[in-house]
């Protein structure tokens, strides 16, 4: 059985640079808000960076405390809405993702 938990935060948008910049900003926010038992991985391009007309970037939250991970994910969603270009970027959050593609 898994001994840790993951949360996949996927950002997608039609403009590569805007999406990349938003992912970097959100990863920096995640680093500053993350408790000591949560590791922030990324931001990085998704394994398939461009799918149809959307550019995709991942931020992965890793830890053992599911409640802390979910709380951080909720904070990131609310912070993402306040970032520049937020209207043009979609953020999806997947707790314990089955696939990272």
Secondary structure, DSSP 8 states (H G I E B T S, - for coil): --SSEEEEEEEEES-HHHHHHHHHHHHHHHHHH--TTEEEEEEEEEEEEEETTEEEEEEEEEES-HHHHHHHHHHHHHHHTTSTTGGG-EEEEEET-S---
